[in-house]
Structures are given as structure tokens and as C-alpha cells.
Amino acid sequence: MKNLLIILLFPSILFAQDGAFRYFVFFKNKANTTFSLNTPEEFLSQKTINKRQLFAIPIDSTDLPVNIEYVTALQFAGITIENKLKWFNGVVVSTYDSLLVESLNYQFIDTIIGFGSWQNSKTVGKKWNANYDVLDYGDAYNQLEMLGGNKLHEKGFSGEGMTIAVIDAGFYKVDELAVFSDLQNQILSTYDFVDGNCNVYDDHTHGMMVLSTMGAKKFGKMIGAAPDADYILLRTEDVFSENLIEEYMWVCAAEYADSAGADIINSSLGYTTFDDALQNHTYEDMDGETAPISIGAGMACNKGIIVVNSAGNSGNSSWHYIGAPADNFDVLSVGAVDENEEFASFSSYGPNADGAVKPNVVAQGKNTVIISSSDTVRTGNGTSFSSPITAGMVACLWGAQPNESPATIKDVIYKSADRYINPDNQFGYGVPDYFSAYQKLAYDLTIPIESSLDSDVTYSVFTIDGKLIDKGILYYNNPQDAVKIIKPQTAGVYIINLTSEDYNISKKFIIVE
């Protein structure tokens, strides 16, 4: 007896179009798998396993690959397997015979979701608005300096040891452009989930421009936010169409990134409406738990990845809300400001449907310095660019304190932002100061002051002979009665000065060991 439920998310008119019909097939279980949770090295990288152990994140049944016997049975029936998705326990499939799916009679199938048939007929680019010296950054200096990124780089934290997975629409000429020539050894792997191969370099420029804000490394021309990080480049977006199946491919990529040991995912993608209106999300769906991509992003976060996602570019449209997966509570969602930290009107805003603060933070996404396909420096607009700049900064910060949990890293970023006390629906918590966030994590010495501050106070720490060893700012809108500093490594007498327009005090303190 057939035990099959098919949910069709498209009108019958789509059957008249050329092209394969695509579906997601959910399996009932992972019974009789040859894999075991006791031997995770068979399906997870050692880096992933180490991270799970460090942060006490369990390896569970969602990490087990799908049952290969189920996959083989579908292939034997004439179904093409496009991608396997262990987190959802199913597969993305295609066939030119829509009746074939309805004829399937396998007890292991739970549910099938259909996405229709379509041709690639759209215009490319429709979806998007599109330890260094200052001079080394070129025109990109401002977009990093406003986030304290230059100071992190000066400290030697430029992303080394961290792996960023970039999920996008293609990375045109990244293997050829001079600005990426020094990055090639840092690209650990690539995969195209749309076409089913490893070539991501001939599809679209969007991912290339996104990558440039993080990984560009040409002194005097452009330095990205995390030039020394490792990268995984993954294509899930088909720019010629907008179909719900792309959300499932995104989850496939996130799952791949997790298995490969990625620390951070940057996704300059978002989904709200589709070519077929029956697939459209509503604002009520933007609760972080409804859209397939948002569910998958939440799973990635739960497995120890910091997911950074653009808020969207719909701020001036009737749909002005953030899209999926930026709506997920645990996703670090990024809006856009210009070079003067003024809100970019195109930037989508929140809150999400559950009232959560969205976006969480902002970065420069208007007049952002990027690299073009001709290897020249230009500017572009979109939260597509504020998101990777943020992802790069996260890599620098987390790389400086790699034993801190993802939750701690995100929390300290939010608390470093200039609107943390009074977040709003456009800026979220505001513009973060990643160097200040680093200092908060690195501080291990607390020195009391007399009272809570009513104005910004600059503090400076000196050796007894006047050598400056640390400095920073205490913000009056973040009430405090103590200053936390990085503990000097050498025993001796030190002086801390705290100054403002109406506040001036010096204290001596002694480090004995």
C-alpha cells in the first residue's frame, strides 16, 4: 500500500514549461545505516569533532548521513538525486516525468514537496543592488576602521585559524583575479549545489564581490576584513529563477560547511517571495522557525557555527522586512549604513515576526568598496556587502579568543555596539566596535572607580616610567563603576588615568605575579 504524501507548491500551469520537475523527498528514518555516532570521523571532519567537544555540542542522529539504500532505490526507479540533506533526512531530486513521483511506492518515504519545472530565462543580476598600514587597505580602510577592524589587524588578528564558508550565487574569476592571487591556498574546498560539481568560478560575480570584502589581499589596492582566514566557497543560488528549492540547497551547503569544519557561514542571500506566488513566505513566516532555510540556519547555529546573514535590500519596498534566514533568532543578521554610519534606506528592517531585534547589527553596505570582475576597485550597495564585512570581523574576533563559545562571541559583539542600550528596528544594536569586543574578552583585571559614569571617559594604562600599554573608552550610556583592563604580563607598579570633560583621576595598582 502506498504511504506517500505529496505537497505541491506550484500551479498546474508550470507543468507546461520545459525543464525537469524538482522535489524534496523526506525519509522516515535512518534505519540500517552503516554509520555510527561512535565513529563520527567517518562523516565529520576532525575540526568539527574538536569544536563539538570544546563547546559540549552533542553529535546526534541529524549528523548521520541519509540511508544510502533509500537513495539507491530512488535512483533505480529513474529519479535523479541532486543533493543529499542529512539534517532534514531527505534528498533533492529531479525528473522529467512528474507522474513517476506519484507512482513511487516505498515505505521509507514520509513526505514529498514539489517545486515545479522552470527554464533559465531571467537576466543575471536581477536580485541584487549590487597587520597592515593604512595605505595598504586602499579605499577599503573606512569600512573596516568604523568597526575597529584595523586595530584588530594591528594586534595580529586577521582571521588566521578560522574557516568561513561563503554561500552565494557563484564566484566568477576568483581563481583568476590578481586581488585573490594570495588567497588561493586559503580556499579549502568548493562545491556547486545547483549544477552538482566543484566549479564555482564561472557562474556569477555576486559571490566574488562578497568574497572581496573579506578575502581581498593586495597591498595598496584592497585589504578585506579577514584576509588570513580560510574559505569554503559554496554555490546554492540560481540567479535565473527564484524557487523555494534554493532554500533546501542552502541547507545542503550549511550542512557541508559544518561537516568540513567551518566556524562561520556568510550568506548574502535572503528569501521572501518566489516566481510562483504559491511558494511565497508571509511576514508571519518570518519567525525564524518556519522557512526551511531558517530552520536549517538554526540547526547550523546549534552545531557551533556563527551564521552571519544579510538583512535584505527591501527597505524601500512594500515588503520592508528582513527575509529568511535573517529572521532566525540565533542568526547574526546585518543591516547597512553608509560611510558616515547613516542608515541606508534600502536596508530591510525588523523586527522578526516574533518581535526579536532584527537586524542585530549594521556595517557599511552603501558605497562599500568591492572588487569588480575586471579586477578593479569599485563601490557597491547592498546588505550583501555589510554581511561579509561583519563575518570577516567575527573571524578576527573569534580567532583572537578561539575558546570562547559562539554565544559569547555574539553577545560581546552586541554589547560593543553603539545602540546596545536602546536598539531599534533599523540599526538593531548599532555599529559594533570589534576591537572593544576583543578587549572585553581579553580583560582579566578589574579596577574600581568611584561611581557610574555620566559621560564618555578615556582610560590609559602606563608603566611607572610612562610607557603606554593599553587604552580605551568607557561609554556613559553603558553604566559602570569599574574599568576592566588587560592584565600586564610583568610584575610591577602601573598607573591608570581616566579622563573626560568633567572627570580626571589617576590610580596606582600593583601586579605581584
N, C-alpha and C positions, 0 to 999 in steps of 0.2 A: 504494500500500500504506500502510495506516495506521501511523504511527510515534508512538505515544502510550502513555504510562504514566500511569495514574490510581491515586493512592493515596487510599483512602477512610479518613478518620479519624472515622467515626461508624457506629453500628449501624444496621441496616436499619429499625428502628422509627421513626427520625427522619423517614423519608420520609412517614410518616402525618401529620406536623404541617403546618399551614398555613405559608405563607411561602416566599420564594424560596430556592433552593439556592445556596450560595456556594462559590466555588472560587478558588484562586490558580493561574494559568497561567504557567509558566516558559517563556520563549522560549529558543531555542538560541543566538541571536546577535543582534547589532545591525547586520547587514549592510544595505548600501544606505541607511544613514541619511543624512539631509540635513544633519546637524550635523557639525562638525569640532572636534577638540581644539585646532586653531589659532585658532578663534574662540569661546572659552569665554563671551564676553559674550552670546552668543545663548541660553545656558541657565543661566548662573550670574550672580549679582549682582556688581557691581564690588567690593563689600566682601568677598565670598567670594574673588574672584580675588586681591585685595590680601593677604588673610590667607594664602592658599596660598603666595603669593610670599614673604611675610615669614618664614614658617616652613618654607620649602622643601618644601611638600607638593605632590606632583605632581597635576595634573589628568589623570585617566585615563579609560579606557573606561567605568568604573562611573558616571562623571558624565554620560555621554551619555544623552539621553532614549531610551526604547524606540522601536523601529521603528513609525512610525505606520501603515505598510501592514499590519503584523500586527494592530494594534488595529482597523483598519478592516475587515479580513477577519472578525474575530470579531463585530464589530457587524453586518456584513452577514449573518452566519449566524443572527442573532437573539439574540446574547449581549449583556447589559448590562455595560458597563465602569464599575466603581465607582471604582477608583483605579489609577493607573499607578505602578510602582515600578522606577525605573531601576537602583538599587543591586542589586536581585535580578534585574533584567531580566525583568520579567513584569507581570501585571495582576491585580487583584482583580476578579472578575466575579460576576454572579448571573444566574440563570434559573429560571423556574418549571417547566421541562421538564428533569428530570435526565437523560433519555435523549439530549437534544440534545448534551450534552458528550461522551458516549460515541461519538456519531456524527461528531465532528469529524475531519477527515482533512487536516490541514495539516502539511507537513514542518517548518515553523518552530517547532512546539510540542515542547518537551522533556518536561516533566512537569506533571501537574495534581494539586493537592492539594484534596480536598473537605472541606468543613466542615459539611455538613448543612443542615437547614432548621429554623427556630425562630420562635416568636412572642414578642413582648414581653409577658411576663406576670408579671414579678417586681416586687417592691417597690423603689422608688427608695431608694438609700442603703444597701442591704444590705451592700455591700463594705467600708465604712469605719466605723471607730470615730469615727467622725468627728474739714547743719550746723545742728544743732538743739539747743535747750535740753532739759534732762532732762524738763521738764514737757510738752514738745511730743510726746513719744513716747507719752504716756498710760501705760496698763498694759503696753505692749509693751516698755518700757525694759529690763526684766530679761533677756528672751530675746536681746536684742542686746548688752547690756552684758557678759554672760558670755562672749561671743565677741570682745570688743574692737571691736564694730561701732560703738559710739558714738564711739570715738576716731578710727576711720577717717572717720566723718562729720564730726567736728570738723576734720580735716585737709582737708576738701573733697572726699572720695572717697565718693560716694553712688550710684555706678553709671553716671554720665553717660558717654556714648560707647559703652557696652556694650549688646548686644542679647540678651535672654533669651527663648527660646522655651519656652512652658509647654504641655506635652502632658497633657491631662486629659480629664475627662468632661463638661465644659460650664462656662460662666462666667456663670451666671444673674445678671442685672441689673447686670453690671459697667458697662454703658452707662447705667445709671440711678442707682446709689447715689452718695450725696454723697461718701463716702470715696474714690471713684475719679474724682471730677469733674476733678481736676487731672491725672489720668493719661491722659485721653482722647487728647491729642495725642502721647502716647508709645506708643500701641498702633499698631504699624506695619501689621499685617495680621491677618486671622483666617481660619480655614477649618475646616469640619466634615467630616472624612473618613468619618463614619458616614452622614450624610444627604446629603453631596455638595453643600454650599452654604457660604456665608460667614457664616451666622448661628450664632454660638456662645453667644448670650446668653439662650436660652430653654430650656436642656436640664437642667442640674443645678447645684447650689450648690457642689459639691466644688471645682471649679476656681476659683470665685470666692473661696472661703475660702483656698485655697492662694495665689492671687494677692495677697490682702490682706497676707500675711506679708512680701511683697516690695515691692509697689507702693502700698500704702495711703499717703496723704499728706494727712492732716488734722491740723493742729497742735492739740495738746491732747487729741486723740482717739486717734490711732494713726499712727505712722510705721513704714513697712516697712523691710526690710533694704536694699533698693536702690530708693529712691523716685524716683531720677532716671534709671534705666535705661530703655531702650526694650523693648517687649514684642511678641511674636508669640503669639497665642492659638490653639491647635490642639486640636480635639476628636477623639479616637480611641476613646474608651471608651464602650461601650453598657452602661449600668448595669442594663438589664433582662435581660441574659444574660451568660454568661461563655463565650466561644468563642475558639478558637485564632486565628481570623481577625483578632481585635483586635491581635495581635502584628504582623501584616503591616500593618495600618493605622497602628500606631505607627511602623513603619519608614518608611512613606509620609510621615508627619509629620516625622520626623527628617530625611529627605531634603529636604523642603520647607524646613525650618529652615536647613539647610546652604546650599541654593541662595539663600535670602533674606539670607544673611549673619549668621545667629545666631552668637554667641560661646559661649553656654551654653544647654543644654537642662535644664529642670527637669521631672522626671517623677515624680509622686507616684502611680505605678502599679506593679503587680508581678503576675506570673503564675506559678502553680504547678499548680493544678487547675482543671478546667472542668466545665460542666454535663454533658458527655459524658465519662465516665471514660476512654474510649479515647484522648482527647486529652491526658490528664494528663501532666505532667512528673514525673520521679522526682528524688530528690536527686542521683543520678548525672548527671542532665541539667544540674544547676546548676554547670557547669564553665566558664561564660562563653562557650562556643563551640558549644553545641548548640541551645538555644532560638532560634527565628527572631528574636525581639526582642533577644536578647543579641548575636547576630551583627550585627544592624543597629546596635545601640548601639556595638559595637566599631568598625564602619565609620565612624560619626559621630565617634568619638574620633580615629580615624586621619586624618580630614579636618580636624582642628584645633578641634573643638568639645569643651568640657568638659561631659560628661554627668553630671548630679547626679541620683541616684535614691534614693527611699525604700527602706529595707531591708525593710519589711513589718511587719505587725502580728500575726504568728503566734507570738510568743514564748511564749505560754501554752498553745498547742495542741500536738497530737501532731506536726504539721509545724511546727517552730520555726525552720526555716532561712530565710535570705534567699531571695527569689524572683528571677525574671528580669525585667528585665535587670540588677538589682543584683549578680548573680553575675559579670558580666564584669569581668576584672581591671582594665581601664582606666577603668571607670565609678567615679565618686566616690560610694560608697554611704553612706547616712546612717541611723544608728540614733537612738533617742530617749532623752533624760533628762528629769527634771522641773526645776522652777525652782531646786532646790538641787543640781543636777548629779548626782542619784541616778538609777541606771538604771531605766527604765520597763519593767516586767515584760512588757508586751505586745510590746516591740520584738523583731523577729526577729534571730537571730544566726547567726554563721558557724561555721567558715569556709566558703568555697565548696567544691565537690566536689574541686577541685584543691589545696585546702589554703591558698588565698590568704586574707589578712586581710580579713574582711568582718564587719560594716560597716567602712568606712575611718575614719570619724569619727562623732561624735554632736553633736546640738544639742537644744534644748528641743522636745520633741514631746508632753509631758504638761503639761496645764494651759497650753497655748500660747494666747496672745492672738490672736484672729482676728476677722473681721467676719462678721456673720450677714446673711441675706437681708433683714432688716428694718433694715439699716444701723446696727446696734448692736454694741458690743464684747461679745464673749463669749469663753469658753475652749473649746478642743477638744483631743482626744487623738489621736495617731497619728504615725507617721513621715511621713505625708502632709504634716505641717507642719514637722517638723525638716528635711526635704529642701529646701523652698523658702527657708527662712531661710538655709540653707547656700548655696544657689545665689545668693541676694542678696549674701551676704558674698563669695563668689567674684567676683561682678561688681564689687564695690567694690575688692577687692584687685587684680584684673586691670586694672581701669580706672586704678589708680594706677601700674601698670607694664605698659602695653599691649604693649610689645615683647618681654616675656618669653613663652616658649613655654608651651603648656598643660601639658606635663610638668613644667616648672619651677614653675609656679603650684601644681600639685597636690603636688609634693614639698615645697615650703616650707610648705604648709598642714599636711601630715602632721607635719613636723618641729617645727611650733609647738605641736602638741597635747600635752596633759599626760601621755599614756601612750606617747609615741612610742618610748621605750626598751624598754618592756615591753607591747606591745599584747596584747589578749585578744579573745575571740570575741564579747563583748557591746559593749564600748566601741570596739573597734578601736584606733586610735591615741589616742582620747580626745576631749576638748573642745579644739578649736583656739583659738588666740589670733590673730585675723586682723590685728590691729594689730602684734603681734610679727612675724608673717609679712611684713607690709609693711616693717617696719624691717629685717628680714634682707635683703630685696630691695634696699632703698634704701641700705643701708650701703655706704660705699666707703672707709672709713678704719679700719684695724686698729691697736689699741694693745695691746701685750703686757702680760700680768700674770704674776706670779711662778710660779704653779703652778695645776694643775687645782683646781677648787672642790669643797669638801665641804659646802657649804651654799648656799642661795639668796643672791645678792648683788645689791643695788640699786646701779645706777650713775646718776650725774647729771653732765651736762656743763655748765660755766659759762663765760661770758666772764671775762676778767681782772677786770672790775668787778662780777662776781657775778650776771649775768643768766643764768637757766636757759634752755638752748637744746635740751636733749634729755635723756631719762631712760628707764630700762627695767630689766629684771630678767635676770640670768644665773642659770639654773637648775642646781643642783648635780647633778641626775640627767642632765644633758647635759654631760659633762666637757669642759672647755675651758681653754686657757691664754692666751686673748686676748679682748678685747671689740671688737666691730665697731660703729662709730657712724656716723651720717650726717655726712659731711664738712661743716664750717662753710663757708659761701659767702664769708666775708670773711677776708682775711689777718689774722693776729694771734696773741696768746697765749691759750690756753684751759686750763682745769683740768677734770680728770675725777676724781670721787670714787667709790670703790667701798666699800660698807659692808654689813655683816651683823652678826649677834650676836658673831662672833669674827673679823671681818675688816674692816679700816678702812685705806684707803690713798688718797692723792691723788697725781696725776701732772699735770705740766705738759706741754703739747705745743704746737707752733708750726705754724701754717698759713702758708706763704710765698706761695702763689698760689691 
